[in-house]
Amino acid sequence: MASNKETPRQKMISMMYLVLTALLALNVSDQVLKGFVTVDESIDKSKKIIANNNKQIEMAFAEYINQGNVEAKPYYQKCLQAKEKIEKLITYIDTMKYKLISETENTLRPDTMQMRSMKRLEDFDTPTRMFIGSDETNPKKNKHSAYDLKQNFVQLSTELKNMILELEKGKKLDGSDSKSLCEKIKTIIPVDRNTLEDGIKMNWDMDNFYNIPTAAVITNFDKMQTDLKNLESELFRVLAASSSKYLFKITKLQAKVLAPNAYILSGEKFKADILLSASSNALSNERMKILIGAKYDSVSKKLIKPGQTINIEDGVGKYEVNGIGQGPKTLDGLIEYRNPHGELDYYPFDYTYMVAAPFNAVSADNMNIMYVGVENPISASAAGFAPTELLLKANGCGANLKQITPGKFIITTTTTGTCSINIFAKTPEGLKQQGQPKLFRVKAIPPPIAKINGKPVLSTLNLSKSEISSINSIGAICLGFEFPINAKVIEASILTIDKNGIISSAIIKTGVLTKEAKSVLEKVGVGKRVFIEGIKVNVNGQILTAPDVIIKRKA
């Protein structure tokens, strides 16, 4: 058709050739459409996993604040604001997706239809007409158009970036975390190629919706939503971590009894305050000082007597003094604490103790909490009795008690709840209970999380090809759990999807990757993901499930 001197017959043949070429271009094979279906189902699964993980992080963040860490609340509120904005755009995308399904499939319930059951996945015209319009040189800009969706992404990224910069300006977020989040936010900003193809300017709108089959458009919609959920996850992760940088994190909880006098005569009343105390290994000598004998003027807010400083270990001041003589002794002073704003706060203390014979006690060697499925060490003593003369009895939570050495015991439990410990002494009259039963909370072992190359996985990993190839095993750990435990991966599945929608997968029965599993990792393309799912972990004989792991290959 390049010449103007063609005969009518030649013109007709040329026209038929063009029509045939167009029809062939529009004829998307069933294999390609099935590939889109498979990819979309995988993306949808990932989206649900990420959403579930985000919910768990949000709940843990809220619980962290409820435990008394109120200074973390501004970070949590920012996370909720960001989540609300992100969910609004996700809902907007859902509306566009359902409108497309309703139009192509002629259904009144598009939200219930799965892509695998759709009949017109190859439809090019409907997405183009709905989101671009009839004139590709002048695309639609109304609500639910491709242009409007792009503007929503731009607006969201701007609002989130401003929120992050506001936190940095208010010194609630350091520069590295701010930069990291801003880079993550950039990933959702639509990028225009602005190249000409057949005289048409190809921008983000055209690349995603012009002459694209319905199957691909729906897959693009779901990928956009997954990217948004990933961004939400990163915001929660970084802001939660940043909140702990500016306040001390509780690492130890203990039951404490505060009594005006630790020694009384028979017939007198014993009074005490019983409370749960919290300490943190972040409370070092630079953050907190314990000043024995110090005095503080509350009006001028200055020290009038400096006192003697004692050493601090894991957030707890270690005070020792020889008991000289008998009778009441006084321990007083101040705790000097540098708050998150850099200001010094002072907390006075005043305690009276009696130098006398030892009193009876039952305490957990590791902490005042017991755990199901592990050995809980217990020490016992009673005034006037040697350790060989003591017996312990445990009740509740399926407790089983075993003596190791005089005064030292091991308790194992089978259920959570409250366990009471009674101490008995051998006397000429028989066994006699010493004091009131001691109550302990029995908790379950924290759920395990996976370790890749020896490092715990808390979010999606972005690894290079060489880093992915270096993965030889999958481990597990129960973060924050202080007892010695044995956590081993006994089963997991590894899968990836290539650019053609072909799934490669392998199952491992131990933490060590098999040849087949390593082969799956080798097939991961740039920007593609590896999913490690169904991670079963044997934790001291208990079979627990660790959260799935997502690894994204970077360039």
Stockholm file with secondary structure:
# STOCKHOLM 1.0

chainA/1-555         MASNKETPRQKMISMMYLVLTALLALNVSDQVLKGFVTVDESIDKSKKIIANNNKQIEMAFAEYINQGNVEAKPYYQKCLQAKEKIEKLITYIDTMKYKLISETENTLRPDTMQMRSMKRLEDFDTPTRMFIGSDETNPKKNKHSAYDLKQNFVQLSTELKNMILELEKGKKLDGSDSKSLCEKIKTIIPVDRNTLEDGIKMNWDMDNFYNIPTAAVITNFDKMQTDLKNLESELFRVLAASSSKYLFKITKLQAKVLAPNAYILSGEKFKADILLSASSNALSNERMKILIGAKYDSVSKKLIKPGQTINIEDGVGKYEVNGIGQGPKTLDGLIEYRNPHGELDYYPFDYTYMVAAPFNAVSADNMNIMYVGVENPISASAAGFAPTELLLKANGCGANLKQITPGKFIITTTTTGTCSINIFAKTPEGLKQQGQPKLFRVKAIPPPIAKINGKPVLSTLNLSKSEISSINSIGAICLGFEFPINAKVIEASILTIDKNGIISSAIIKTGVLTKEAKSVLEKVGVGKRVFIEGIKVNVNGQILTAPDVIIKRKA
#=GR chainA/1-555 SS CCCTTCCHHHHHHHHHHHHHHHHHHHCCCHHHHHHHHHHHHHHHHHHHHHHHHHHHHHHHHHHHHHTTCGGGHHHHHHHHHHHHHHHHHHHHHHHHHHHHHHHHHTCSCGGGCCGGGCSCTTCCHHHHHHHTCSCTTSCCCSTTSHHHHHHHHHHHHHHHHHHHHHHHHTTSSCHHHHHHHHHHHHTTSCCCCCEEETTEEECHHHHHHTTCCHHHHHHHHHHHHHHHHHHHHHHHHHHHHHHHHSSCCCCEEEEEEECSCSCCCTTSCCCCEEEEEEECTTCCTTTEEEEETCEEETTTTEEEECCEEECEETTEECCCCCCCSSEEEEEEEEEEEECTTSCEEEEEEEEEEEESSCCCEEEESSCSEEETTSCEEEEEEBTTBCGGGEEEEEESTTCEEEEEETTEEEEECSSCEEEEEEEEEEETTEEEECSSCEEEEEECCCCCEEEETTEECCSCEEECHHHHHTCCBEEEECTTCCSCCCEEEEEEEEEEECTTCCEEEEEESSSBCCHHHHHHHHTCCTTCEEEEEEEEEEETTEEEEECCEEEEECC
#=GC SS_cons         CCCTTCCHHHHHHHHHHHHHHHHHHHCCCHHHHHHHHHHHHHHHHHHHHHHHHHHHHHHHHHHHHHTTCGGGHHHHHHHHHHHHHHHHHHHHHHHHHHHHHHHHHTCSCGGGCCGGGCSCTTCCHHHHHHHTCSCTTSCCCSTTSHHHHHHHHHHHHHHHHHHHHHHHHTTSSCHHHHHHHHHHHHTTSCCCCCEEETTEEECHHHHHHTTCCHHHHHHHHHHHHHHHHHHHHHHHHHHHHHHHHSSCCCCEEEEEEECSCSCCCTTSCCCCEEEEEEECTTCCTTTEEEEETCEEETTTTEEEECCEEECEETTEECCCCCCCSSEEEEEEEEEEEECTTSCEEEEEEEEEEEESSCCCEEEESSCSEEETTSCEEEEEEBTTBCGGGEEEEEESTTCEEEEEETTEEEEECSSCEEEEEEEEEEETTEEEECSSCEEEEEECCCCCEEEETTEECCSCEEECHHHHHTCCBEEEECTTCCSCCCEEEEEEEEEEECTTCCEEEEEESSSBCCHHHHHHHHTCCTTCEEEEEEEEEEETTEEEEECCEEEEECC
//
